[in-house]
Amino acid sequence: MSTSLGSNTYNRQNWEDADFPILCQTCLGENPYIRMTKEKYGKECKICARPFTVFRWCPGVRMRFKKTEVCQTCSKLKNVCQTCLLDLEYGLPIQVRDAGLSLKDEMPKSDVNKEYYTQNMEREISNSDGTRPVGALGKATSTSDMLLKLARTTPYYKRNRPHICSFWVKGECKRGEECPYRHEKPTDPDDPLADQNIKDRYYGINDPVADKLLKRASTMPRLDPPDDKTITTLYVGGLGDTITESDLRNHFYQFGEIRTITVVQRQQCAFIQFATRQAAEVAAEKSFNKLIVNGRRLNVKWGRSQAARGKEKDKEGTTESGIKLEPVPGLPGALPPPPAAEEEASANYFNLPPSGPPAVVNIALPPPPGIAPPPPPGTCVSPSRGVSNLVLEAVVLLAWLCCSTDACPESIFLIPDHTL
């Protein structure tokens, strides 16, 4: 069925012609210098089925090429990225954002009503300044604690990785390292995250990623105030090198009067003391698991009193909950004290009983064969033997000792005749 020239011209007026896409930081990539291709009226929007300008680019090295999937009108209606369809402010699926803000999607699903609704929204977008979303999302002014807890503060570039090579899974890929796809084993096929639909993501219905995040939000920990009512100090960790005392004061002054702010740069933490306990409780409730300063998520806990710190130092062998720990069997006991100065001087290392002066032990060697043993000490030598006999016996004794150790030359046995 052919259409008239007037109706065709009117339809072409609703087609989108843009100069730059609406993208999130993750889809844009970490490389600030990228090359994009622009195809005017390249494809139809997967939501409203109208032709729009398609942009295609590579977000980084070893990443897959990405392109815009929906037109900018549908993107502005939901305040989402044209490629991943995640919220531009929180980085979360539309279903999670609408649940946190208590919004109901009233966008029609039929083609005729969808076209009429889209034209009205385009008129509203053209009349606005373009800084705020339109429709039901623009009317929602309150923020949700759940969204602040689940919000992603840094880009997740791992999402831009190539898809898994199906030929490699079957063992038939012949490209090797030149293959642009990932050579990894696929996940469980029964995993609900493996079955995602772009229309379900846009309308916020049956989104498996949103269901996973909502379950995580229901099991998040809570920060209960301590029983000691005198504690009015909050601990803030993970400051980094960019967050200063003035940044913390600009955020926490709204909850009440601040007495002191102590920043420990070495530990990258700070202690904020409020004037009243009520202000500290409000600050802890509004900041726990959702405090983001200068694009950095901070950890907030209650401080401890000085009395509690002193008790913890006195406790030995007990846990934080007060449970006494039993000693481990088999471990050695405490070491004995060091000995006194008098005990060190004794040098009695083997604990021997005290005794008198040490006795000198003389070990006598047996005399050589053919030589009479020497007289015992204290006896006089007979003069009839003469000095010559004594010298001869001494020489023979020395020769016998040397020959027994193989260290004496044979010339020692040449004894002169006048000595006999």
RADAUR-V972516 format. One record per residue. N is the residue number from 1. SS is DSSP state (h for helix, s for strand, l for the rest). Layout:
N_SS / N_SS
This chain:
1_l / 2_l / 3_l / 4_l / 5_h / 6_h / 7_h / 8_h / 9_h / 10_h / 11_h / 12_h / 13_h / 14_l / 15_l / 16_l / 17_l / 18_l / 19_l / 20_l / 21_l / 22_l / 23_l / 24_l / 25_h / 26_h / 27_h / 28_h / 29_l / 30_l / 31_l / 32_l / 33_l / 34_l / 35_l / 36_s / 37_s / 38_s / 39_s / 40_s / 41_s / 42_s / 43_s / 44_s / 45_l / 46_l / 47_l / 48_l / 49_l / 50_l / 51_s / 52_s / 53_s / 54_s / 55_s / 56_s / 57_s / 58_s / 59_l / 60_l / 61_l / 62_l / 63_s / 64_l / 65_s / 66_s / 67_s / 68_l / 69_l / 70_l / 71_l / 72_h / 73_h / 74_h / 75_h / 76_h / 77_h / 78_h / 79_l / 80_s / 81_l / 82_l / 83_l / 84_l / 85_l / 86_l / 87_s / 88_l / 89_l / 90_l / 91_l / 92_l / 93_l / 94_h / 95_h / 96_h / 97_h / 98_h / 99_h / 100_h / 101_h / 102_l / 103_l / 104_l / 105_l / 106_l / 107_l / 108_l / 109_l / 110_l / 111_h / 112_h / 113_h / 114_h / 115_h / 116_h / 117_h / 118_h / 119_h / 120_h / 121_h / 122_h / 123_h / 124_h / 125_h / 126_h / 127_h / 128_l / 129_l / 130_l / 131_l / 132_l / 133_l / 134_l / 135_l / 136_h / 137_h / 138_h / 139_h / 140_l / 141_l / 142_l / 143_l / 144_l / 145_h / 146_h / 147_h / 148_h / 149_h / 150_h / 151_l / 152_l / 153_l / 154_l / 155_l / 156_l / 157_h / 158_h / 159_h / 160_h / 161_s / 162_l / 163_l / 164_s / 165_l / 166_h / 167_h / 168_h / 169_h / 170_l / 171_l / 172_l / 173_l / 174_l / 175_l / 176_h / 177_h / 178_h / 179_l / 180_l / 181_l / 182_s / 183_l / 184_l / 185_l / 186_l / 187_l / 188_l / 189_l / 190_l / 191_l / 192_h / 193_h / 194_h / 195_l / 196_l / 197_l / 198_h / 199_h / 200_h / 201_h / 202_h / 203_h / 204_l / 205_l / 206_l / 207_l / 208_h / 209_h / 210_h / 211_h / 212_h / 213_h / 214_h / 215_h / 216_h / 217_h / 218_h / 219_l / 220_l / 221_l / 222_l / 223_l / 224_l / 225_l / 226_l / 227_l / 228_l / 229_l / 230_l / 231_l / 232_l / 233_s / 234_s / 235_s / 236_s / 237_s / 238_l / 239_l / 240_l / 241_l / 242_l / 243_l / 244_l / 245_h / 246_h / 247_h / 248_h / 249_h / 250_h / 251_h / 252_h / 253_h / 254_h / 255_h / 256_l / 257_l / 258_s / 259_s / 260_s / 261_s / 262_s / 263_s / 264_s / 265_l / 266_l / 267_l / 268_l / 269_s / 270_s / 271_s / 272_s / 273_s / 274_s / 275_l / 276_l / 277_h / 278_h / 279_h / 280_h / 281_h / 282_h / 283_h / 284_h / 285_h / 286_h / 287_h / 288_l / 289_l / 290_l / 291_s / 292_s / 293_s / 294_l / 295_l / 296_s / 297_s / 298_s / 299_s / 300_s / 301_s / 302_s / 303_l / 304_l / 305_l / 306_h / 307_h / 308_h / 309_h / 310_h / 311_h / 312_h / 313_h / 314_h / 315_l / 316_l / 317_l / 318_s / 319_l / 320_l / 321_l / 322_l / 323_l / 324_s / 325_l / 326_l / 327_l / 328_l / 329_l / 330_l / 331_l / 332_l / 333_l / 334_l / 335_l / 336_l / 337_l / 338_l / 339_l / 340_l / 341_h / 342_h / 343_h / 344_h / 345_h / 346_h / 347_l / 348_l / 349_l / 350_l / 351_l / 352_l / 353_l / 354_l / 355_l / 356_l / 357_l / 358_l / 359_l / 360_l / 361_l / 362_l / 363_l / 364_l / 365_l / 366_l / 367_l / 368_l / 369_l / 370_l / 371_l / 372_l / 373_l / 374_l / 375_l / 376_l / 377_l / 378_l / 379_l / 380_l / 381_l / 382_l / 383_l / 384_l / 385_l / 386_h / 387_h / 388_h / 389_h / 390_h / 391_h / 392_h / 393_h / 394_h / 395_h / 396_h / 397_h / 398_h / 399_h / 400_h / 401_h / 402_h / 403_h / 404_h / 405_l / 406_l / 407_l / 408_l / 409_l / 410_h / 411_h / 412_h / 413_h / 414_l / 415_l / 416_l / 417_h / 418_h / 419_h / 420_l
